[in-house]
């Protein structure tokens, strides 16, 4: 649960920074566009990491199951 909160907070902070930079360089539209792109890429990255970890845990579970069966 703590990891989920930390990842969400990091995504929001990065999106805020992108919004501020975009706002300073090009106004509200560029700020909102930058923040939206940042959020979508961050969420996609987090989702991909979770799927990869889930697949790795499944591989380890299958590996240990086969080891137990051999004993």
ABEGO torsion letter per residue (X at the ends): XAAAAAAAAAAAAAAAAAAAAAAAAAEAAAAAAAAAAAAAAAAAAAAAAAAAAAAAAAAAAAAAAAAAAAX
